[in-house]
Amino acid sequence: MKAAVLTHYDKKGTELEIREISTPIPEEDEVLVKIMTAAVNPLDNMIIRGEVKLIVPYAMPLVMGNEFAGVVEKTGKNAVRFKPGDRVYGRMPLKKIGAFAEYAAVKETALAVIPEYLSFEEAATVPLTALTAMQAFEVMDVHAGESVFISGGTGSLGAMAIPVAKSLGLHVYTNGSGENEERVRKLGAEKFIDYRKENYADVLSGVDHVLDTLGDRELPNEFKVLKEGGNLVSLRGLPNGRFARRSGMPLFKQLLFQLAGSKYDRMAAAKKQTYDFLFVHEDGSQLDRIGRLFDKEHPLETSIDTVFTLEEINEALAKVKQGKSKGKTIITVREQ
Ligand SMILES: NC(=O)c1ccc[n+]([C@@H]2O[C@H](COP(=O)([O-])OP(=O)(O)OC[C@H]3O[C@@H](n4cnc5c(N)ncnc54)[C@H](OP(=O)(O)O)[C@@H]3O)[C@@H](O)[C@H]2O)c1
């Protein structure tokens, strides 16, 4: 089968190679998925640059790709939740990615059935960002009626986090560039701040939760708008001790990350707030729950920016690196 392979980490970024490799054989608890569509994320470029190797170290050569939609081809002996022909989607397990390929063997616990109203292209845009949002809201322990500020919500994370937050009954505030205001308001944002014209720190205060996508440069202001005792979950800041303990990391990594994130822990402690870093992991049952939050009458709105083929993977990665996305960058692996 054809697959897009990373041969080595490179701080400046490097191209993936399209290679002919053996089709994987599913383990007993795995399902062989015929990949129809995969989606590209900033995370893929971070993996290439070696920026997440302390969190998940990968052996080379590595078949890349973190999320997909496809069809069950074959099931392992103990994988009983799915049958051949089922339409499934998921975030690849952290320890074994590989969605930029014609087939992938995936733990069945990472998979969910695709809601009927979503095409393969639309479905591939969902898992990584929807799971990120859901996992962040779980860490925050959100309740209906509370408010959340999602920074940079005009990007692909916001496209999923805003409707998921809305469906959980949260009041959503976000910022981004003005040309995207109408789109994110339609998704459910109640307040929109154009970061080129206004600083959200001058407009917002007393927010119950903050979901940060911008990292270091914005964290001090994000803590400022957060209420005393509120929670901030960052997708971009430094990992901290709470993250390492929650992820069940060995003691030396817990100590390492405790040190790395201590600056933000101190910022949070000043107003009895909490700081958590999050690295999204696979979870088929959580993806099922996300699917159930929406239905045909109130569908999960997906936004697709550009569609590439597997052979064009390096153009797709360059597109995502550029930012300025109007939705997800998609890889069509085979004719649909
Ligand atoms: N840790 C995890 O598990 C995890 C999971 C998912 C995502 N992430 C991270 O989350 C970040 C966002 O992901 P994404 O997929 O949404 O990226 P994206 O599609 O590239 O979107 C980034 C958005 O940030 C906005 N932005 C840039 N500078 C800004 C500023 N100063 N103020 C407000 N908004 C600003 C941009 O807005 P305009 O284009 O409107 O200017 C853009 O829409 C990435 O760094 C990604 O790696 C992490």
The ligand as a Tripos MOL2 file, in Angstrom:
@<TRIPOS>MOLECULE
LIG
   48    52     1     0     0
SMALL
NO_CHARGES

@<TRIPOS>ATOM
      1 N1         -2.2810   20.0140   22.4190 N.am      1 LIG1
      2 C1         -3.1740   19.4410   21.6220 C.2       1 LIG1
      3 O1         -3.6110   18.3000   21.8200 O.2       1 LIG1
      4 C2         -3.6940   20.2190   20.4570 C.ar      1 LIG1
      5 C3         -4.8230   19.7680   19.7400 C.ar      1 LIG1
      6 C4         -5.3160   20.5760   18.7050 C.ar      1 LIG1
      7 C5         -4.6880   21.7900   18.3900 C.ar      1 LIG1
      8 N2         -3.5850   22.1590   19.1110 N.ar      1 LIG1
      9 C6         -2.8910   23.4430   18.8350 C.3       1 LIG1
     10 O2         -3.8120   24.5040   18.8620 O.3       1 LIG1
     11 C7         -3.3620   25.5200   17.9890 C.3       1 LIG1
     12 C8         -4.5330   25.9330   17.0830 C.3       1 LIG1
     13 O3         -4.8420   24.8710   16.2180 O.3       1 LIG1
     14 P1         -5.7260   25.0980   14.9360 P.3       1 LIG1
     15 O4         -5.8470   23.7870   14.2500 O.co2     1 LIG1
     16 O5         -6.9580   25.8400   15.2840 O.co2     1 LIG1
     17 O6         -4.7430   26.0720   14.0920 O.3       1 LIG1
     18 P2         -5.1380   26.9670   12.8460 P.3       1 LIG1
     19 O7         -6.2370   26.3360   12.0770 O.co2     1 LIG1
     20 O8         -3.8650   27.3210   12.1630 O.co2     1 LIG1
     21 O9         -5.7610   28.3130   13.5070 O.3       1 LIG1
     22 C9         -5.0530   29.2150   14.2900 C.3       1 LIG1
     23 C10        -5.9640   30.4460   14.4720 C.3       1 LIG1
     24 O10        -5.3430   31.3400   15.4080 O.3       1 LIG1
     25 C11        -5.7220   32.6460   15.0260 C.3       1 LIG1
     26 N3         -4.7440   33.6160   15.5300 N.ar      1 LIG1
     27 C12        -3.4520   33.7800   15.1750 C.ar      1 LIG1
     28 N4         -2.8820   34.7720   15.9230 N.ar      1 LIG1
     29 C13        -3.8600   35.2260   16.7510 C.ar      1 LIG1
     30 C14        -3.9150   36.2200   17.7640 C.ar      1 LIG1
     31 N5         -2.8380   36.9530   18.0950 N.pl3     1 LIG1
     32 N6         -5.0720   36.4020   18.4240 N.ar      1 LIG1
     33 C15        -6.1660   35.6540   18.1350 C.ar      1 LIG1
     34 N7         -6.1880   34.7070   17.1770 N.ar      1 LIG1
     35 C16        -5.0550   34.4980   16.4940 C.ar      1 LIG1
     36 C17        -5.7600   32.6530   13.5180 C.3       1 LIG1
     37 O11        -6.7480   33.6150   13.2130 O.3       1 LIG1
     38 P3         -6.9490   34.3680   11.8290 P.3       1 LIG1
     39 O12        -6.5720   33.4090   10.7120 O.co2     1 LIG1
     40 O13        -8.4120   34.6900   11.8830 O.co2     1 LIG1
     41 O14        -6.0180   35.5480   11.8580 O.co2     1 LIG1
     42 C18        -6.1800   31.2080   13.1730 C.3       1 LIG1
     43 O15        -7.5330   31.1470   12.8320 O.3       1 LIG1
     44 C19        -2.1740   24.9550   17.2270 C.3       1 LIG1
     45 O16        -1.0000   25.4690   17.7950 O.3       1 LIG1
     46 C20        -2.2620   23.4560   17.4690 C.3       1 LIG1
     47 O17        -1.0050   22.8420   17.4530 O.3       1 LIG1
     48 C21        -3.0680   21.4020   20.1030 C.ar      1 LIG1
@<TRIPOS>BOND
     1     1     2 1
     2     2     3 2
     3     2     4 1
     4     4     5 ar
     5     4    48 ar
     6     5     6 ar
     7     6     7 ar
     8     7     8 ar
     9     8     9 1
    10     8    48 ar
    11     9    10 1
    12     9    46 1
    13    10    11 1
    14    11    12 1
    15    11    44 1
    16    12    13 1
    17    13    14 1
    18    14    15 2
    19    14    16 1
    20    14    17 1
    21    17    18 1
    22    18    19 2
    23    18    20 1
    24    18    21 1
    25    21    22 1
    26    22    23 1
    27    23    24 1
    28    23    42 1
    29    24    25 1
    30    25    26 1
    31    25    36 1
    32    26    27 ar
    33    26    35 ar
    34    27    28 ar
    35    28    29 ar
    36    29    30 ar
    37    29    35 ar
    38    30    31 1
    39    30    32 ar
    40    32    33 ar
    41    33    34 ar
    42    34    35 ar
    43    36    37 1
    44    36    42 1
    45    37    38 1
    46    38    39 2
    47    38    40 1
    48    38    41 1
    49    42    43 1
    50    44    45 1
    51    44    46 1
    52    46    47 1
@<TRIPOS>SUBSTRUCTURE
     1 LIG1         1 GROUP 0 **** ****
